[in-house]
Amino acid sequence: MSALCRTALVAALAVGAFTVGATGMPAQSAGNPARGRQVYERYCIQCHGARADGAGEVARWSQPKPRDFRQGGFKFSPTPYGFLPTTADLERVIQNGLYGTRMPPFAALSTRERRDVIAYLQSLSERWRTEGPGTPIAVTEEPAPTRESVTQGRELFEANCAKCHGDGTGNGPSAVKGLVDDWGSPITPANLMLGRGKWAHTARDIYIRAMGGINGTPMPESTGSLTPEQVWQIAHYVQALGAWSGSTRELRQLAAGLPRPSAVLP
């Protein structure tokens, strides 16, 4: 069989794997995985590697490590903990990048190029053919942030978050002892005073991360243990710790004057 025929056959099989029909498999990206591999080899291979195993030539200098796409594991998703992300969220990460990491924004890629490279990534793990993405976390209507919600959010933050995040800078006792992710790499809780996270930018993003956790990390989901109202209060407190989108000077001054969480090492 010629190389051209083999390429055509691989492309046909990969496209078929993502098509709803006789196979009964869940639908995924409508992109073309053969074209997506070309996009991957141009823009992604230097970090994620020729085998998409996260072992590209610059991976040794990257922290956190580039993702191994063969495992079908993704940290940031609008879906519950343990579930695959939606195609739309993979597009968001490609467009916006991940703040504070070597994953840059690829906003210049066309919609077709993004969909194609996503289809290629989805062809690399069996999870996409057997599970499909989870249902996005339902986000209730955001109440207006107030002095009361920020104050209550600080108390909830101390009870649920300070063990790792400490006073908001990531200096909690668990962090000081050392944390690792599911891939065995050291991981540091986010410094929430920076005004944004790797994925999160708004109070809504903080709400989703608090509700769903971060896959493959010690950051757990809070669905079932906290009410939506309580999660919004935590989100508003975190929002007031730094210059997050939507925060105000008044609420930042309020948060700065509140007692430090007790779960902070001196």
N, C-alpha and C positions, 0 to 999 in steps of 0.2 A: 504494500500500500504506500502511495507517495505521501510526502510530508503534507502536501496541500489537502489530500483526501483525509488524512488523520486529523488535521486542524478542523476541517469542516465537520467531521464526525463528532469530535469533542464538543464543538460549539452546539451542534444539534442536540446532543445528549444533555448538555448543561441547560440549554433553554427548555428542553422538555421536562427537566427536573423541577422547574419553577412554574410549570403551567398546570392550572387546575383542569381536570378532565378525567380521562380514563384512569390515571394513576391515583387520583384522590388526594394528592399532596397539596399542602397549603400554598397559596399564591405568594410570591415574593416580588422582588423588584422586576419591573418590566424591561429592564435593560438587557443588553447582549453581553454575556460573560466573555466571549472571545474578544470583542472590542475592549471590554473592561480590563482584560489582562494587559492589553497594550497601554492603557491609561495607568495601570498599576506599575508597570515596568518603567514608565517615564517619571512618575511622581512619587512612588511609594517604596520602591525596592531598596533604596539606600538605607532606610530605617527598618522596614519590616522584613527585608530579606528576599532572596530569589525564591525561597520555598514558603514565603509568607509565615515564617516561624518566629518572627520578631528578632532575627539575628542578622540584620543588615550591617553594612560596614561601619555605620556610626552608632549602632546600638550599644556598644560598650561604654560610650560616653553619655548615654541617655539615662535619665532618672526622672520619672518612672520609665521602665523598659517599654519598648514598642510592643504592641499587641501581637500575639501569636494567633493568627486568624484561623488556623486549623482546628483550634479548640472550640470555636464558636462562643467564646466568652467575651463580653463587653461590659466595661465598668458602668458606663453612663447610659441610662435608658429611662424613658418615661413609663416603663412597664414595671410591675412588681419585682421584687428581689428574686433572682434566679431565672427570670424569663428573658428571652431574646428581645432586642430593641426593634422598633418599627423601622421600616425603610426611611420614613420621614426623619427620624432621629439620627440615623446614620448620615443622611444628607446634611443635617444640621452640623454634625461634628466635622464633616468634610468641608463645609462652607466656612464655619467659624473657627475651626481648630480647637485646641484645648489649651487654655490660658496657663502660662507658666511651665509648659512642656515643649518638647521639640516638635509636637504636632502643630504645624502652622495652618492658617486658614487657606483654603483653596477656592476662594470666591470666584476666581477667574475661570474655573471649569464650567462648561455648559451643563445644562440640566441633563442632556443625553450622556455626557461623559460621567457625571456623578452617578446616574442610574446604571450605567454600564459597569463601572468599577464596583459598585455595590453588588450587582449581580455576580460578578467574578468572585468577590469575597464570600458571598453566600454559597458559591459552588465548592468552597474549600472545606466545609464542615457538614457532617451528616445531620447535625442538629437542625439546620434550616430545612432539611427535607422531611424530618420526622416530627418536629415541634412547631415550627413557624413562630412568629412574634407573639408576645403576650398582649393582653388588652391594656391600653394605657391607663394609668392611675386617674381616677376621677378627681378633678380639682374643683372644690366648692368655690362659691363666689367669695372673693377676697374682701374681708371687712376693712374699713379704713384703719390704718395704724394710729394708735393713740398712746398717750402716756401710760394709761392703764394696761393696754395690751403689751407694751414693751416691758413694763414692770413685771407683769405676770409671766411674760416670756422668759425673763431672766431666771425666775424661780424654776420654771420647767426646764430651762437649759441646764441649770445646776444639777437637777435631779436626773436628767437623761443624757446630757452631752458633755458635761465638764470633765468626766473621767478621762476622756481622750482630748477634747478641745481646750480644756483648762479655762483660762480667762478669755478664750477666743483666739488666742495666738497658736493653739495646738500644743500647749505645754502641760497637758493633764498627766496624772501619774502613769496611766497606761502607755502614753506616748513616750514618756521618759524611760520606761522599762524597755520599750522597743516593740514595734508592731510589724507584722509581715502580711502580705496579701496571699491569695491562694496560689500564686505562682512562685512563692518563696522569696519575693523581693521585699526589702525594707520599705515601709510606708509611713508617711508622716501625716497626721491629721491636718486638715486645711487651716491656714491662718485666716480666720474669718474677718479680721480687721483690714484686709487688703481691699475690700470692697467688691470682690468677685472671686468665684471659684474657677476650677478648671473648666467646668461645664456650666455652672450656675452664674446668673447675672442679675436676675430680678427676684423679688419676693416669691413669685410663682415658682421659679426654679428651685429656690430654697425649700419651698413647701414640698415639691415633688421629691427632692433628694431626702428630706426628712421622712417622708411617707414611705418611699421605696428603698431607701438605703443605696449603697453603691456595690454592685455585684463584685464578688471576689475579694472584698475587703472587710475589715472589722466593722465598717459602718453598717449597722443593721437597719431593717425597715421598722417603722413605728406603727404601721397599720395594725389596728386591733388593740394597741396599748395606749394610744393617745387619740383624742377626738380631733376632727378637722379643725375645730376652733382652737384647740391647744396647739396644734401644729402651726396654724397661722400666727399665734402669739410668739412661738419660738422663731418663726420666720421674720417677724417684725423686730424682735430683739436682735437677731443676727444682722438684719438689715441696718439697724441703728449702730452696730459696732464699727462700721466703716462707711465709706462713700459708695454704698451699693446703689444701683439704679432705683430711684424712688425714695431714697432716704432723705431726711431733712436735717438741717443743722440743729433744730430744737431737740429732735429725738436722739441725735448723736450725743448732744450735751447731756441729755437725761441718762442715756446708757452709760456714759463715762462716769457719772456721779453715783451710780448704783454700786452696792458692795460687790467685791470680787467673789466669784464662786469659791466655795470652800475647798473643792476638789482641785486645788492648785498647789503644787509643791512650792515652798518658800525659796 
